[in-house]
Amino acid sequence: MDYDKLALDLHKQFKGKITTKLRDESELDRTKLSAYYTPGVAAVSKAIADDHSLLPTYTWTNNLVAVISDGSAVLGLGNIGPEGSMPVMEGKALLFKHFAELDAVPITLNVHTADEIVATVKAIAPSFGAINLEDIAAPLCFEIEERLKEELSIPVFHDDQHGTAIVTLAGLINSMRITGKTLKDCKVVTIGAGAAGTAIMKLLHKYGVGSIVAVDSHGIISDMRGDLNDEKKALLPYLDTSVSGSLEDAVRDADIFIGVSKPGLLTEDMVRTMAKDPIIFALSNPTPEIMPDYAKAAGAAIIATGRSDFPNQINNAIAFPGIFRGALDNSVRKITDDHKIAAAEAIAALVDTPTAEEIIPSVFDERLVPAIAHVIR
């Protein structure tokens, strides 16, 4: 299947992927028009002006997410700008609607500093019930999310970070059920210290993983290095900093490898030096750090990728629709680490009997959204 051609044809045929529709689909007569618009709407506006908490009672903000990007870190494409990122943001809105019946509006910003993005999002925030940040490059994405979480009264969630982390943790929980290992006793090696890698490491630390070794393009991240930027220095409290060297040194005797970096970085020989029954999450897209058949040949017990054409796809879409459904339904103002862990556990629990070929439920599992939404309270 030539998916490039199919994508171009479908997008051209339908002129995008989303639209709006009326909630009240009954006939719009003069009486109803007078209630929905002038003069009746003035009473609704006055009620909201007097009590802002009534906004989701009387408007679609009870079900509305803003999907916001500056196009600086679009998956597989990099910094392609706001115009180029619009099809991806529309795709995110499609997933919100299909999986969680949430309305979502894609918004691409032609501003690229933290101050500009924060100011713009704050200015439009009254129109929405929640903010989904998307494809904003690290390290800027960390500052932007933290500032917006502090300054807004609606949930803010950078899915590239936390959606990936939640689904990764869910997959690892079930991997432990298969291998008989426990996360607190595992040595985890993560390559890639960008948005996703940073969030994964922090969530695994919060969950109680015993040892986390992080690797970037210059080797193992530790306090022995003098070239760390502020973001990597901030990671040190979550890491095992007693080791140094290269990726090859890091993976020796490791139980778990998590890649959110570049294709081909993990070799079969490296896998063979890992602990018994190694677990490989090679999540670089579209080409993973090691192809599943190579990892399996080298002795990997469990292999996950970010791709849909292999078993165990670690996909953000497994998590974020339920996260936002729960946040809006339960009037949650901030999505916390405890929410993320609860979501990961809820996802993992949907796989009754995990196997090496099924550690995570399908994105099409209809139980996902209700199960996750239930724990976001």
C-alpha positions in Angstrom: 0.0 0.0 0.0 1.4 3.4 -1.0 0.2 5.3 2.1 1.9 8.6 0.9 -0.3 8.6 -2.2 -3.4 7.5 -0.3 -2.9 10.3 2.3 -2.5 13.0 -0.3 -5.6 11.7 -2.2 -7.8 11.5 0.9 -6.8 14.9 2.3 -7.4 16.5 -1.1 -10.8 14.8 -1.5 -12.2 15.8 1.9 -10.1 19.0 2.2 -8.8 18.0 5.6 -10.2 15.7 8.3 -12.5 17.5 10.6 -15.5 19.9 10.7 -18.1 21.1 13.2 -21.7 20.1 13.6 -24.7 21.3 15.7 -25.4 19.7 19.0 -29.1 20.4 18.7 -29.9 18.8 15.4 -33.6 19.4 15.5 -35.2 22.0 13.3 -33.9 25.5 13.8 -37.2 27.5 13.9 -37.6 31.2 14.8 -38.4 30.5 18.5 -35.2 28.4 18.9 -33.1 30.9 17.0 -34.3 33.6 19.3 -33.1 31.5 22.3 -29.8 30.4 20.8 -29.0 33.8 19.4 -30.5 37.3 19.9 -32.3 38.1 22.2 -32.1 35.0 24.4 -28.3 34.4 24.3 -27.8 37.6 26.3 -29.2 35.9 29.4 -26.7 33.1 29.0 -23.8 35.5 28.5 -24.8 37.5 31.6 -25.0 34.3 33.7 -21.5 33.3 32.6 -20.1 36.8 33.1 -21.5 36.8 36.7 -20.1 33.3 37.4 -17.3 32.0 35.2 -17.7 28.5 36.5 -20.9 28.2 34.4 -18.9 28.4 31.1 -18.8 24.6 30.7 -22.5 24.3 31.7 -23.7 26.6 28.9 -21.0 26.2 26.2 -19.1 23.5 24.4 -16.0 24.1 26.5 -17.2 21.1 28.6 -16.0 18.9 25.7 -13.5 21.1 23.8 -9.7 20.6 23.6 -7.2 23.0 21.9 -4.5 21.1 20.0 -1.7 23.6 19.9 1.7 23.4 18.1 4.3 25.7 16.7 5.5 23.0 14.3 9.0 22.9 15.7 9.3 19.2 16.4 6.8 17.2 14.2 7.3 13.5 14.5 9.6 12.2 11.8 9.7 15.6 10.1 11.3 18.0 12.6 10.9 21.7 12.4 8.4 22.1 9.5 6.6 25.2 10.8 3.0 25.9 11.6 1.6 25.4 8.1 3.3 22.1 7.6 2.1 20.9 11.1 -1.6 21.5 10.5 -2.4 18.1 8.9 -0.8 16.5 12.0 -2.8 18.6 14.4 -6.0 17.8 12.4 -5.1 14.2 12.8 -4.9 14.6 16.5 -8.3 16.2 16.5 -9.6 13.2 14.5 -8.3 10.8 17.1 -9.9 12.8 19.9 -13.3 12.7 18.2 -13.1 9.1 17.1 -11.9 7.5 20.3 -13.4 9.8 23.0 -16.1 11.9 21.4 -14.2 15.0 22.3 -14.3 18.1 20.1 -10.8 19.4 19.3 -9.6 22.5 17.4 -6.1 22.4 15.8 -4.2 25.7 16.3 -0.8 26.2 14.8 1.2 29.2 16.1 3.6 31.3 14.1 5.5 32.3 17.3 8.3 30.3 18.7 9.6 31.7 22.0 8.4 30.5 25.4 7.0 34.0 26.3 5.2 34.3 23.0 3.6 30.8 23.1 2.6 31.1 26.7 1.1 34.5 26.1 -0.8 33.3 23.1 -2.2 30.2 24.7 -3.3 32.1 27.8 -5.0 34.6 25.6 -7.2 32.0 23.9 -7.6 29.6 26.9 -11.0 31.0 27.9 -12.4 29.4 24.7 -11.4 25.8 25.7 -11.9 23.2 28.4 -8.3 21.8 28.1 -5.0 22.4 26.3 -3.1 19.6 24.4 0.4 20.8 23.5 1.9 19.0 20.6 5.1 18.8 18.6 6.9 21.7 20.4 10.7 21.1 20.5 12.6 20.4 23.7 13.8 22.0 25.8 11.3 24.8 25.2 8.3 22.4 25.7 9.2 21.8 29.3 9.1 25.5 30.3 6.0 26.2 28.2 4.0 23.3 29.8 5.1 24.1 33.4 4.2 27.8 33.0 0.9 27.1 31.5 0.0 24.5 34.2 0.7 27.1 36.9 -1.0 30.0 35.2 -4.2 28.4 33.8 -7.2 26.9 35.6 -7.8 24.2 32.9 -5.7 21.0 32.3 -2.6 21.3 30.2 -0.9 18.2 28.8 2.1 17.9 26.5 1.3 14.6 24.9 4.7 14.0 23.3 6.1 13.8 26.8 3.4 12.3 29.0 1.4 10.2 26.6 4.5 8.3 25.6 5.6 7.9 29.2 2.2 6.5 30.3 2.0 3.9 27.5 5.6 3.0 28.0 5.0 2.3 31.7 1.9 0.3 30.9 3.9 -1.9 28.5 6.7 -2.4 31.1 4.2 -3.3 33.8 2.9 -6.2 31.7 6.5 -7.1 30.6 7.2 -7.7 34.2 4.3 -10.1 34.4 5.8 -12.1 31.6 9.4 -12.2 32.6 8.9 -12.5 36.3 11.1 -9.4 36.9 10.1 -6.4 39.1 10.7 -2.8 37.9 12.2 -1.8 41.2 15.0 -4.3 40.6 15.5 -3.6 36.9 18.3 -1.6 35.3 16.7 0.6 32.6 18.7 2.3 29.9 17.1 5.1 28.0 18.7 6.7 24.9 17.3 10.1 24.0 16.8 12.9 26.5 14.3 15.0 24.7 10.6 15.5 25.5 9.6 11.8 25.5 12.8 10.5 27.0 12.8 13.0 29.9 9.1 12.3 30.7 9.7 8.5 30.6 12.6 8.7 33.0 10.8 10.9 35.5 7.7 8.7 35.5 9.7 5.5 35.9 11.6 7.1 38.8 8.3 8.1 40.3 7.0 4.5 39.9 10.0 3.2 41.8 12.4 1.8 39.1 15.6 0.9 40.8 18.3 2.1 38.3 17.9 4.4 35.3 20.8 5.1 33.0 20.4 7.8 30.4 22.4 8.2 27.2 22.6 11.0 24.8 24.7 11.6 21.7 27.8 12.1 23.8 27.4 9.0 26.0 26.0 8.3 29.5 24.6 11.3 31.3 26.3 11.7 34.6 27.6 14.3 37.0 31.1 13.4 35.8 30.4 15.2 32.5 31.1 18.9 32.1 29.0 19.5 29.0 25.4 19.1 30.4 22.9 21.8 29.7 20.4 22.9 32.4 17.8 20.4 31.3 20.1 17.4 31.5 21.5 18.6 34.8 17.9 18.6 36.1 17.6 14.9 35.2 20.5 13.8 37.4 18.4 13.2 40.5 16.4 10.6 38.6 19.5 8.8 37.2 22.1 6.3 38.3 25.2 8.6 37.9 27.7 6.1 39.1 28.4 4.8 35.6 30.0 6.5 32.6 30.9 5.6 29.0 29.0 4.9 25.8 25.7 3.3 25.0 27.5 0.0 24.7 28.7 0.4 28.3 25.3 1.4 29.4 23.3 -1.6 28.1 25.7 -4.2 29.5 23.6 -6.2 32.1 20.6 -4.0 31.5 17.1 -5.5 31.8 15.3 -2.9 29.8 16.3 -0.7 26.8 14.1 2.2 25.9 14.9 4.1 22.7 13.4 7.5 21.8 16.3 8.6 19.6 17.5 7.6 16.2 17.4 4.5 14.0 19.9 1.7 14.2 21.7 2.7 17.5 21.2 -0.6 19.2 23.0 -3.6 17.7 22.5 -7.3 18.1 25.9 -7.6 19.9 24.7 -5.0 22.5 21.5 -6.9 23.1 23.5 -10.1 23.7 25.3 -8.3 26.6 22.1 -7.4 28.4 20.7 -9.3 31.3 18.6 -12.5 30.9 15.3 -12.0 29.0 16.0 -8.4 27.9 13.1 -6.1 27.1 13.5 -3.8 24.1 11.3 -0.8 23.5 12.8 0.7 20.3 10.4 3.6 19.8 12.1 5.7 17.2 9.8 6.4 14.3 9.5 5.4 11.5 12.6 3.2 11.9 13.4 1.9 15.4 16.8 1.8 17.1 16.8 -1.9 16.3 14.4 -3.9 14.0 12.3 -6.4 15.9 13.7 -9.5 14.0 17.3 -8.5 14.9 16.4 -7.9 18.5 14.6 -11.3 18.7 17.5 -13.1 17.0 19.8 -11.6 19.7 17.7 -13.0 22.5 15.2 -10.2 23.4 12.3 -11.6 25.4 9.9 -8.8 24.6 10.1 -6.2 21.8 7.9 -3.1 21.3 8.1 -0.3 18.7 6.2 2.8 17.8 5.0 1.2 14.6 1.6 -0.4 13.8 3.0 -3.1 11.6 4.7 -4.9 14.5 3.3 -6.3 17.7 3.3 -4.1 20.8 2.9 -0.6 19.4 3.6 2.0 22.0 1.3 4.7 20.7 0.2 7.9 22.5 -3.3 7.4 21.1 -3.7 4.6 23.6 -3.6 7.1 26.4 -4.5 10.7 25.6 -8.2 10.4 24.6 -9.0 8.8 27.9 -6.8 11.3 29.8 -8.7 14.2 28.4 -12.1 12.5 28.6 -11.6 12.0 32.3 -10.2 15.4 33.0 -13.1 17.1 31.3 -15.8 14.8 32.8 -14.4 15.0 36.3 -13.4 18.7 36.3 -9.7 17.9 36.9 -7.6 21.1 36.7 -4.2 19.6 36.7 -3.0 16.2 35.4 -0.5 14.9 38.0 2.1 12.1 38.1 -0.4 10.1 40.2 -2.9 10.4 37.3 -0.3 9.2 34.9 0.6 6.2 36.9 -3.1 5.4 37.5 -3.7 5.6 33.7 -0.7 3.3 33.0 -2.0 0.7 35.4 -5.5 0.9 34.0 -4.1 0.4 30.5 -2.0 -2.6 31.6 -4.9 -4.2 33.4 -6.9 -4.4 30.1 -4.5 -7.2 28.9 -5.8 -10.1 30.9 -3.0 -12.5 30.0 0.0 -10.7 28.6 2.3 -12.5 26.2 5.5 -11.4 24.4 3.3 -10.5 21.4 0.7 -8.6 23.4 1.8 -6.4 26.3 -0.4 -3.5 25.5 -4.1 -3.2 24.3 -4.9 -2.1 20.8 -5.6 1.5 20.3 -9.0 0.3 18.9 -9.9 -1.4 22.2 -13.2 0.2 23.2 -12.5 -0.3 26.9 -9.5 2.0 26.8 -11.2 5.4 27.1 -13.7 4.5 29.9 -11.0 2.7 31.9 -8.6 5.6 31.7 -11.2 8.3 32.2 -12.4 6.5 35.4 -9.0 7.0 37.1 -8.5 10.7 36.1 -10.3 12.3 39.1 
